[in-house]
Amino acid sequence: MTTEQETEPDWAAKQTDRVIDVIDKVKAQTTDRAVTVLRAVVFGLVIAVLGIAAATIFLVAVVRMADAYLPIGAGVGDATWAAHLFAGSLLSILGLGAWLSRRSSSRPLLGAAILDLVIIVVVVCYGLFS
């Protein structure tokens, strides 16, 4: 007594395809998602480390340039406190603008960036013409 399923010529191939489909669905729900999440974590960490390094280098360059070109003192090393004050005030103004724009539009941040630009232009002009 043989059943109808066993007499079909592609019965074994169909059953194999069903098993493979189930395994692929399980893999898509588990392993593929885990790989995607882990890639996001790794890329996020790499971006964070590179961002911190770039920000540090940028801040060092800003303080060194401000130290060399601020109209206080006579060059590198004479007015480092003024350079730190200048860079800190610019970053504080940007931070305040970002803080004020956290729940509303980006207008306070744009205003803070424009204020920073005006301060930089005034200081540069003062240094050039004095």
N, C-alpha and C positions, 0 to 999 in steps of 0.2 A: 504494500500500500504506500504509494507515494502521493504526496500532496501536490497541489498545483504550483506552489512556490518552488518546490524542489525541481520541478520539470522545466521551469523557465531557464533559458540559457544564460541570462545575465543576472541571475539571483545573487550570486556571490559578489559580483561587481557592485550591484545596488546596495547591498548590505555594507560593503566596504566604504562606499561613498557616504552612506549615512553616518557611519562611525567617524569618518574623517571630518564631516560637517560638524558633528557635535564637538569633537576635539577642537576644531578651529573656533567655534563660538566660545568655548570655555577659555581658550587662549586669548581671544580678543577681549574678553571681560576681565581677565586677571593679568596676565603677563604683559600685554601690550600697554595697558593703562599704567602699570607699575613702571615700565621703562620710560613712558612719557613723563610721569611725575618725577622720576629720578633725574632725567635729563634736564628738566626745568630747574630742579634744585641745584644741580651742578653748574648749569649756565648762569643761574642767579648768583651763586657764590663767586664765580669767576668775574662777573660783571661788577659785583659789589667790591671785590678786592681791587680791580682795576680802577673803579671809580674813586675809591679812597686814595689810591696812589696818585691819580691824576689831580684830585682836589688838593692833596698835600703839596705836590709840585707847583700847582698854580698859586697857592697861597704863599709859598716861599718866594716865587718869582714876583708876586705883587709886593710883598714886603721889601724885597731887595730893590725893586725899581722905585718904590716910594722912598726908601731910605736914600737912594742915590739922587733922586730928582725933586724931592720936596724942598721948598725954599727955606727950611729950617736946617741949620748946620751947614757944614762944608763938604758933605759927601758921605761915603759909606762909613758907618760906625759912629758918626757924630750925633745923629738924631734918630737913632733906632726906635726910641720911644714914640716919636712922632709918626714914623712909618707904621708901627703897630697900631697906634691910635687911628690913623687914617684908614688902614685896611679893616680894622675892627668896626669902625663907624660905618663904612660902606656895607660890610656884611650884616651889621645890625639893622641898617635901614632896609636892606633886602629881606632880611628875616622878619622884620615887623610887617612889611608889605605882604609877604607870604602868609603870615599869621592872620592878618586882617582879611585876606582873600580866601581863607579856607572854607567859608560857608557861603560866600557870595560870588560875584563875578571876579575876573582877574584884574579889575581896575586898580585896586590898591597895590598889587604887585607891579603893574605897569607904571603906576605913579612913583613907586619906590625906585624902580629902575631908571626912570627919567630923572628923579632927584639925584641919584648916584651919578648919572652922566653929567648933570649940571655941576655937581660938586667937583668932579674930576676936571671938567673944562675950566672952572674957576681957578682951581689950584694950579693947573698947567699954565693958564694965562698969567696968573700972579707970578709964577716962577719964571716965565719967559720975559715979562716986562719989568721985573724988579731987579 
